[in-house]
Amino acid sequence: MKADFYETLGVHKGADEKELKSAFRKLAMQFHPDRNPGDHACEHKFKEINEAYETLKDPQKRAAYDRFGHAAFENGGMNGGGHGFGGGGFSDIFEDIFGEMMGGRQRRSSGGRERGADLRYNMEITLEEAFAGKTAQIHVPASISCTDCSGSGAKPGTQPVTCSMCSGSGRVRASQGFFSIERTCPQCQGRGQTIKDPCPKCSGQGRVVEERSLSVNIPAGIEDGTRIRLANEGEAGLRGGPPGDLYIFLSVKPHEFFQRDGADLYCKVPISMTTAALGGSFEVATLDGTQTRVKVPEGTQNGRQFRLKGKGMPVLRQPTIGDLYIQTAVETPQNLTKRQRELLEEFEQLSSQDNSPQSSGFFARMKDFFESFSE
């Protein structure tokens, strides 16, 4: 179970941006992998605090977390955590301390129009649904463009203004001896614009959290682990930026009767000893909604396989259909009555090697093998 983000950073729920940043700076420096080489516990802790800070420093993500908890970032959540060591939280602190002396990354796009994050939604479907395809309705909590300010982040009736410090470039230069150092503008955080009067509804972010209902088409023949991309259905971009994409990750539930291997299906069917010996037939239901009769020849052995052509899975976006393979499992009788036992004993007395050629042949070879040691 994931730890509470506030507990991870060691702050209270009402902590402001300055307190969050101070707590994160201290913990990031303490647990950064470069300071603790080979310490996997520190590496894991660093990932946790980075994820917590990435979520809580964003007002929209923080609002979603306060309302839904960790569930806000599952099944299509807001992509709330920075993962790995390249996350924005530590890099922001690093830029503040070292001033991007090596020409670090430029995270901001001109005008502050950052592309929204891609979202993930996990969906589980049945094998029958994978066979026939379906249209599913999903509900995704995510940030969308603020309608009051049209995504600008500025109070209705006002507009963002060009940053006076960087003249809209998002970067500032400073000379230190022979070196000219360029860094992200501290006044506009690289956006090139500032907002004097933020929109009350979105707090100047240009986006708000809302649960959306989307229709997803699941094509026939879809396989476990397939990813479906819904373009522009991800998180809204910051201050009018383009939205990200939504990715649907599909998993197919295990089936009671069928196992799938690509386009082919496999089913193990138990049959009685008498049916295997005398021959007979049985019916199996298939995923296309029909029943097919399988004939069992006289003397069928355990594990024999029967192929039903064209009764498997459809191949995705192709006219091809796989096959269904039926494997017999001969069942030994149990709970015999006295009469049944007498009949089987009589049958055993009347049996010859021709009735059980495999077992007779095996033990004959085994006998020859044993006798070879005494020669």
N, C-alpha and C positions, 0 to 999 in steps of 0.2 A: 504494500500500500504506500502511495506517495506521501511524503511529508508535507505539512502545510507550508506554503510559500513564505508566509510571514515568519513562521518559526525557523525556517531554513536561513533567512536573513537576520533573524534575531531582532525583529522590529514589531511594534504593535500595529494593529489594523488601521489605525488612523495616521500612520507615519506619512509625512509629506515627501516630496521628491528629494529634498536635500538629505533627509534622514536615510531614505532608501539608498541614495548614491553613496553616502558615507559608509553605511553598513556593507554595501557590496564592495566598495574599494578595499576596505579592511580585510574582508574574507577572501576576495580574489587574490590579493597579494599573498595571503597566508597559504592558500591551497593551490596556487597555480602550479601545474605540472613541471614547469621549468625550475621551480624552487624545490620540488620534491621528486626528483627523477626516480622512476621505478616504483613509486608508492601508489599502488592502484586505489587504495582507500582515498587518498587525497585527490586523485584524478576523478573518482566518482563524486566526491564532495564538490569539486570545482564545477562539474557539469550541473549538479543540483542547484548551486547558488546562481550560476549563470542563467539557468532556465527560470528560476524564481524572479531574478531581477528583470529579465527580458519581458516577463509577463506584467509585473507590478509597475514598471516604469511607464507603461503605455496605459493612459486613462481608460481607453475602451476595453482593452484586455483585462485590466484590473477590475473594471465594473462587471465584466462577464464572470471573472473568477470569484468575486465577492458574492455573486448571485448563484452561480451554478457549481462552484468549486472546480475540481479537476475535470468534471464531466463536460465543462465548457469547451475543452480542447480535445475531446474524444469524438469519434464519429462525425468528423467534419467540423470540429471546433476551430478556434481562431489561430491555430498553428502557433500556440502561445509560447513555446520555449525555445531558447537558443540551444542547440545541441552541438557537442563537440567543442573545439577550442577556438573556432572562428566566429562565435556568436557575437552579436553587437554589443552586449553589455560590457565585457572586459575591454573590447576594442575601444569603446567610447572613453573608458577611464584611461586607457593607454594613450589615446590621442590627447587627452587633457594634460597628462603628465609630460609626455615626450614630444608633443607638438608635431607629430607626423614627420620627423626629420628625414625619414627614408622615403618620403613621397607616398605615404600610405593611401589606403583606399578612399575613393570618393563615393560615399554611400548615397549622397543626395543627388537628385536630378534637378535640373533647372526649374525654378519656379516652385519647388517643393512638391512637385507631382510625382511622388514615389509610387511605384507599382505595388499593388496589394499582394499579400502573401497567398501562396497556394494552400488549399485546404485538402484534408483527407477525410473520407467517409468509409467506414467498414460496413459491408453489407453481406449477410449470409442468406443463401438461397438453397432450395431443395434441388435434388437431382432431377425431379420432374420439371421444375421451373427452368433448369439449365437445358433440358431436352426441348421444351416447347417455346422458351423465351417468354418474356413478360414485360409489362410496363409498371414500374414501381414508383410510389410516391415517397419521398424522403423529406425529413425536416432537419434543416441545418442551421444552428445558431452561428451567426457570423456578422461582421460589420458591413454595413451598406452605406452608400453615400447619403449624407445628411440632406434632407429635402428642404430644410429651412434656409440653409446657406448655399445650396446647390454644390456642396462639396468643397467650397473655398475655405471654410473654417472661420470666415469673417462674419460679424454680425450682419443680419439682413439690412441692406441699404448702404453698407460699407464694403471696401475692397482691401485685400492685402496691399501693403506698400513696399516699394523697393527698399532693401536693407541699406541703411545709411553708412554702415561700416564697410561693406564689401561692394557696394554699388550694384548689387544684384548678381555678382559672380559666385557667391557662396564660398569664396576662398579669400584669405588675406595673406599678405607677404610681410616678412620681417627680416631685416638684415642683421646677421650676427658675425662680425668680422668679415672673412672672405666668403661666407656662406649666405645665401638668400633662402630662407625657409618659408615654405608655403604650408598653410594649415587650414582646416575647416573654420569658417567664420564663427566665432563664439556667440555672436549676437543673434544670428538667424539659424545656427546649426547646419549651415550649408545649403539652406533652401533658397537663399537669394531674396526672400521676402519676409516681412514680419507682419504680424496682425496686432493692431492697436486695440481693436474692439472685437474679442472673440465671440463666436456664435454661442448663445446660452445653451442651446440644445446639445451641441457636440463638444463644447468646451474648446473650440478652435481646432479640433482634429479633422473636421470635414467628413466624419463618418460616425455612425451610431450602431449599437448592437441590436440585432433583430433576428428572430427565427423565421427562416424562409422555407416555403414548401416548393420542392422541385420534382419534376417528372423525369425518370430515368428509364431509357429503353434498354432492356437486357436481351440481346439477340440469342436465337436458338443455337445451341452447341457451345455456349460459353464454357470455359474451363476454369477450374479452381486456380485462384491467384491472378486472374486477369484484371487489368486495370483499365477503367473507362475514364476518359478525360472530358469534362464539361468546361469548355472554354469560357472565360470571363464570368464564371460563377463562383469564384473564390472570394477572398476578402477584398473589400473596396480599398482603392489606393488612398494614401494620405493626401488630404486637401485637393481632391479632384483628380488624383492620379488614376491610371487604368487599373481595373481589378485583376486579381490573380485568377488561377484556374482551380476547379474542384476535381479531385481525383477519387473515383469510386473503386475501392479494392474489394473484389468479390471472393468469397469462399463458399464452397459447396458442402452442405452437410453430408455426413456419412449416411448411406442408405441401408435400410433393413435387409434388403435382399441382393442388391447389385453392387458390384465393385467396378470402377471405371478405369480403363487404361487407354487414354487417348479417345478414339472414337468407338472402341469396343467395350462391351459390357460382359461381366462374368457373374455367374450365379451357381451356387452349389445346391443341389437338390438331393435330399435323402430319399432313397427308394428301399422297399422291403427286399429281404433276401429272396423271397419267392418270385417277386417281379423280376429281379435280376436273373434268377435261374430259369424261369419259364418264359420270360418276355412279357411285355405289356405296354402301357403308355401312361402318360400323365400330361396335365395342362399347366403351362406357366403364363402368368400375366406379363405383358411387356409395357414399356413406357409409352408406346403409342396408343394405349388404351384398349388393346385387343388381347386375346388369349391364343396361344399357339400350342398345338398338341405335339408332344415329343414321343416318338416310338422307341421303345426299349427292346433291342433284339434279345433273343434267348442267349443266356450265358454271358450277360453284360458284367464286366468286372468293375470293382470299386475304382473310382477316379476317371472312368471313361468320359470323354468330352464329346458333346454334340454341338454343332454349329448351326445357328439360325441366322441365315444371311439377311442383311438389311434390317435387323431388329435391334441394332445398337444405337449409338448417339449420332446426331447430325454433326457434320464438320462445319465449323463456323464460316458463314458466308460462302458455302459451297454446296452443290447439290448432292454430295456424297454422304452416305449413311454407313456407319460401322456395323459390326455383327455382334450377336449375342451368343456367348459360349456357355452351355449348360454342362456342368460337371457332376456326375453321379457320385453319391456317397452311399454305398450299400450298408444298410443297418442290420446288425445282428439282433435276432429276436431276444426279448427279455421277458421275465415273469411268465415262464412257460407253465402250462397246465400239465398234469400227469400224462394225459393222452398225447399232447403235443410232444412231450419229451420221448414217449414211447415211439411215436412216428419218426422222430429225428434219429433215434437210436437204430430203428429198423432201416432207415435210409442209409445210415453210416455203414451198417453191415452189408447192404447191397451195393455200396459204392465201389467203383474201380478206379484205377489210375487215370482212366480216360475222363472221369468226371471232374478231377482236379489235377490237370496236367502240370500246372505251374508248381504246386506244392510237392507233387510226386517227383518231378524232375529236380527240384531244389534239394530235397532230402537224399535223393539218389546220388547227386553230385557231392553232397556233404559227406555221405558214407564213404565214397571213393577217396575223398580228401583225407579222412581220418585213417583209413586203412593204409594209405601210402606211408604213414609214419611207422607202421609195424613191419614193413618190408625190409 
